[in-house]
């Protein structure tokens, strides 16, 4: 009988919390009506590949009675900034009954969402990370200028979110720390006003794949990365009919392989789609997925539709299927075809040899020369 390693996560009453799939996202209420507490566990990436703002708000709304205290616990490497801002605003609307809790890590968009809580408690061994917004884009110089303008605007939204929580923080220092990708300890976060209290330290394992995703950042503390290299220990419990702890360890190794090779290939945006499409079943499947992802990304970039690469990789589409979809999108757009001056891909078929087409001016010139030559010959006779 196989076993599956699951985290032990407990609520304030000491009861285990059931978590959902790999995102470890859960919402629950505990206690009697007079002492009811709502707890939300955002244990995973924020956005499409984890906890979306829509899912968060709808689940919370279904459980919220408008008076019970709400505790939102974070262990997240971040994700989509706009989802993070939406969660931030949802927490702000809860007012004084909302407490944000950092159980291990609130990085990037997760730190933005966290600061919407009226009160923030950060575990003694937990961290916050703040950094500049970033994205990826393909296009001409004007496209890049437009994206740069958007990034500047989103930076102002980030600064506003932090300032709403810590109004006394020096804005120049805040901007400097954001630009430098700053990792804050619990005491540093409290000193800056981004947290209100240092709580007891807890041991929390991040969800599958987050250790690899963390490597996209530049200044991750070595101690934090080391936590993801630890083999499954006694803090993991098992359940029947699920993968063994050994299988979980192998999956973590495969997830790290995906992250490293994606970084080397310049396709770090495809880490999560590859985790989804390969399901980390075995090394052969992962290697085939990496090869397929590189080909799919090259095709989307060549078609100037890079925004579809993640979708196609997550769906497990191969190169021929992606070519067909890109062809339909280009033709259906009504914009016709554009000349792409990029180098051909290794997987592209060799161009067909076309027959030489008639050239009327050349034919006329040749005939005229021949006629003139015949006339001159006749006169010579």
FENUR-V277076 format. One record per backbone hydrogen bond with DSSP energy under -0.5 kcal/mol. CO is the residue of the C=O (numbers start at 1). NH is the residue of the N-H. E is the energy in kcal/mol with one decimal. If there is no record, write none. Layout:
# FENUR-V277076
co=CO nh=NH e=E
co=CO nh=NH e=E
This chain:
# FENUR-V277076
co=2 nh=241 e=-0.8
co=2 nh=242 e=-1.3
co=4 nh=239 e=-0.6
co=6 nh=237 e=-1.6
co=7 nh=9 e=-0.8
co=9 nh=17 e=-3.3
co=11 nh=14 e=-1.8
co=15 nh=11 e=-2.4
co=20 nh=24 e=-1.6
co=20 nh=25 e=-0.8
co=21 nh=24 e=-0.8
co=24 nh=43 e=-0.6
co=25 nh=20 e=-0.8
co=26 nh=41 e=-3.4
co=28 nh=39 e=-3.3
co=30 nh=37 e=-2.4
co=32 nh=35 e=-0.7
co=33 nh=36 e=-0.7
co=36 nh=69 e=-0.7
co=37 nh=30 e=-2.3
co=37 nh=39 e=-0.5
co=38 nh=71 e=-3.2
co=39 nh=28 e=-2.5
co=40 nh=42 e=-0.7
co=40 nh=73 e=-3.4
co=41 nh=26 e=-1.5
co=41 nh=43 e=-1.2
co=42 nh=44 e=-0.8
co=42 nh=75 e=-2.3
co=45 nh=47 e=-0.5
co=45 nh=51 e=-3.1
co=46 nh=80 e=-2.8
co=47 nh=50 e=-1.9
co=50 nh=52 e=-0.8
co=51 nh=47 e=-1.9
co=52 nh=56 e=-2.5
co=53 nh=57 e=-2.8
co=54 nh=58 e=-2.5
co=55 nh=59 e=-2.5
co=56 nh=60 e=-2.3
co=57 nh=61 e=-2.6
co=58 nh=62 e=-1.9
co=59 nh=63 e=-0.9
co=60 nh=63 e=-0.7
co=60 nh=64 e=-2.3
co=69 nh=38 e=-2.8
co=70 nh=72 e=-0.5
co=70 nh=99 e=-2.8
co=71 nh=40 e=-3.0
co=71 nh=73 e=-0.6
co=72 nh=101 e=-3.0
co=73 nh=42 e=-3.2
co=74 nh=103 e=-2.1
co=74 nh=104 e=-1.1
co=76 nh=107 e=-2.2
co=78 nh=46 e=-2.8
co=80 nh=84 e=-2.0
co=81 nh=85 e=-2.6
co=82 nh=86 e=-2.0
co=83 nh=87 e=-2.3
co=84 nh=88 e=-2.4
co=85 nh=89 e=-2.4
co=86 nh=90 e=-1.9
co=87 nh=91 e=-2.4
co=88 nh=92 e=-2.1
co=89 nh=93 e=-1.8
co=90 nh=94 e=-0.6
co=91 nh=94 e=-1.0
co=91 nh=95 e=-0.5
co=92 nh=95 e=-1.4
co=94 nh=97 e=-1.0
co=95 nh=98 e=-1.6
co=95 nh=118 e=-0.6
co=97 nh=70 e=-3.0
co=97 nh=99 e=-0.5
co=98 nh=118 e=-0.7
co=98 nh=119 e=-1.4
co=99 nh=72 e=-2.7
co=100 nh=121 e=-3.0
co=101 nh=74 e=-3.3
co=101 nh=103 e=-0.8
co=102 nh=123 e=-2.5
co=104 nh=127 e=-1.7
co=105 nh=76 e=-2.8
co=106 nh=129 e=-1.8
co=107 nh=110 e=-2.3
co=108 nh=111 e=-0.8
co=108 nh=112 e=-1.4
co=109 nh=113 e=-2.3
co=110 nh=114 e=-2.5
co=111 nh=115 e=-1.5
co=113 nh=116 e=-1.8
co=114 nh=117 e=-2.2
co=119 nh=100 e=-3.4
co=120 nh=196 e=-2.8
co=120 nh=197 e=-1.5
co=121 nh=102 e=-2.5
co=122 nh=199 e=-2.6
co=123 nh=126 e=-2.1
co=126 nh=186 e=-0.6
co=127 nh=106 e=-1.9
co=128 nh=184 e=-3.5
co=129 nh=108 e=-1.5
co=130 nh=182 e=-1.7
co=140 nh=144 e=-1.9
co=141 nh=145 e=-2.0
co=142 nh=146 e=-2.1
co=143 nh=147 e=-2.1
co=144 nh=148 e=-2.3
co=145 nh=149 e=-1.9
co=146 nh=150 e=-2.0
co=147 nh=151 e=-2.5
co=148 nh=152 e=-2.0
co=149 nh=153 e=-1.9
co=150 nh=154 e=-2.5
co=151 nh=155 e=-1.9
co=152 nh=156 e=-1.4
co=153 nh=157 e=-1.4
co=154 nh=158 e=-2.1
co=155 nh=159 e=-2.6
co=156 nh=160 e=-2.2
co=157 nh=161 e=-1.9
co=158 nh=162 e=-2.1
co=159 nh=163 e=-2.7
co=160 nh=164 e=-1.9
co=161 nh=165 e=-1.0
co=162 nh=166 e=-2.6
co=166 nh=169 e=-1.7
co=170 nh=174 e=-2.4
co=171 nh=175 e=-2.7
co=172 nh=176 e=-2.0
co=173 nh=177 e=-2.5
co=174 nh=178 e=-2.5
co=175 nh=179 e=-2.4
co=176 nh=180 e=-1.5
co=177 nh=182 e=-0.7
co=178 nh=132 e=-0.8
co=178 nh=181 e=-1.3
co=182 nh=130 e=-2.2
co=182 nh=184 e=-0.6
co=184 nh=128 e=-2.2
co=185 nh=189 e=-2.4
co=186 nh=190 e=-2.0
co=187 nh=191 e=-2.3
co=188 nh=192 e=-1.8
co=189 nh=193 e=-0.9
co=189 nh=194 e=-1.6
co=189 nh=195 e=-1.2
co=190 nh=193 e=-0.6
co=197 nh=122 e=-2.7
co=197 nh=199 e=-0.6
co=199 nh=124 e=-1.3
co=202 nh=204 e=-0.6
co=207 nh=210 e=-2.1
co=209 nh=213 e=-2.1
co=210 nh=214 e=-2.4
co=212 nh=215 e=-1.3
co=213 nh=216 e=-2.1
co=214 nh=217 e=-1.9
co=221 nh=224 e=-0.6
co=221 nh=225 e=-1.9
co=222 nh=226 e=-2.1
co=223 nh=227 e=-0.8
co=224 nh=227 e=-0.6
co=224 nh=228 e=-0.6
co=225 nh=228 e=-1.1
co=226 nh=229 e=-1.3
co=226 nh=230 e=-0.5
co=227 nh=230 e=-0.7
co=233 nh=236 e=-1.5
co=237 nh=6 e=-2.0
co=239 nh=4 e=-0.9
co=239 nh=242 e=-0.7
co=244 nh=248 e=-1.8
co=245 nh=249 e=-2.2
co=246 nh=250 e=-2.3
co=247 nh=251 e=-2.3
co=248 nh=252 e=-2.1
co=249 nh=253 e=-1.8
co=250 nh=254 e=-2.4
co=251 nh=255 e=-2.5
co=252 nh=256 e=-2.0
co=253 nh=257 e=-2.0
co=254 nh=258 e=-2.3
co=255 nh=259 e=-2.2
co=256 nh=260 e=-2.6
co=257 nh=261 e=-2.5
co=258 nh=262 e=-2.3
co=259 nh=263 e=-2.1
co=260 nh=264 e=-2.3
co=261 nh=265 e=-1.9
co=262 nh=267 e=-2.9
co=263 nh=266 e=-0.9
co=267 nh=270 e=-2.3
co=268 nh=271 e=-1.5
co=270 nh=274 e=-1.9
co=271 nh=275 e=-2.2
co=272 nh=276 e=-2.0
co=273 nh=277 e=-2.6
co=274 nh=278 e=-2.5
co=275 nh=279 e=-1.1
co=278 nh=281 e=-1.6
co=282 nh=286 e=-2.0
co=283 nh=287 e=-2.8
co=284 nh=288 e=-2.4
co=285 nh=289 e=-2.2
co=286 nh=290 e=-2.3
co=287 nh=291 e=-2.1
co=288 nh=292 e=-2.4
co=289 nh=293 e=-2.7
co=290 nh=294 e=-2.1
co=291 nh=295 e=-1.9
co=292 nh=296 e=-2.7
co=293 nh=297 e=-2.6
co=294 nh=298 e=-2.3
co=295 nh=299 e=-2.1
co=296 nh=300 e=-2.3
co=297 nh=301 e=-2.5
co=298 nh=302 e=-2.5
co=299 nh=303 e=-1.9
co=300 nh=305 e=-3.3
co=301 nh=304 e=-1.4
co=305 nh=308 e=-1.8
co=306 nh=309 e=-1.6
co=308 nh=312 e=-2.3
co=309 nh=313 e=-2.4
co=310 nh=314 e=-2.5
co=311 nh=315 e=-1.5
co=312 nh=317 e=-2.2
co=313 nh=316 e=-1.4
co=318 nh=322 e=-2.1
co=319 nh=323 e=-2.7
co=320 nh=324 e=-2.0
co=321 nh=325 e=-1.9
co=322 nh=326 e=-2.9
co=323 nh=327 e=-2.5
co=324 nh=328 e=-2.1
co=325 nh=329 e=-2.2
co=326 nh=330 e=-2.6
co=327 nh=331 e=-2.7
co=328 nh=332 e=-2.8
co=329 nh=333 e=-1.2
co=330 nh=335 e=-0.6
co=331 nh=334 e=-1.2
co=339 nh=341 e=-0.6
co=345 nh=348 e=-1.1
co=352 nh=354 e=-0.6
co=358 nh=360 e=-0.5
co=359 nh=363 e=-2.2
co=360 nh=364 e=-2.7
co=361 nh=365 e=-2.4
co=362 nh=366 e=-2.4
co=363 nh=367 e=-2.3
co=364 nh=368 e=-2.7
co=365 nh=369 e=-2.3
co=366 nh=370 e=-2.2
co=367 nh=371 e=-2.5
co=368 nh=372 e=-2.4
co=369 nh=373 e=-2.1
co=370 nh=374 e=-2.0
co=371 nh=375 e=-2.2
co=372 nh=376 e=-2.2
co=373 nh=377 e=-1.9
co=374 nh=378 e=-2.0
co=375 nh=379 e=-2.0
co=376 nh=380 e=-2.0
co=377 nh=381 e=-1.4
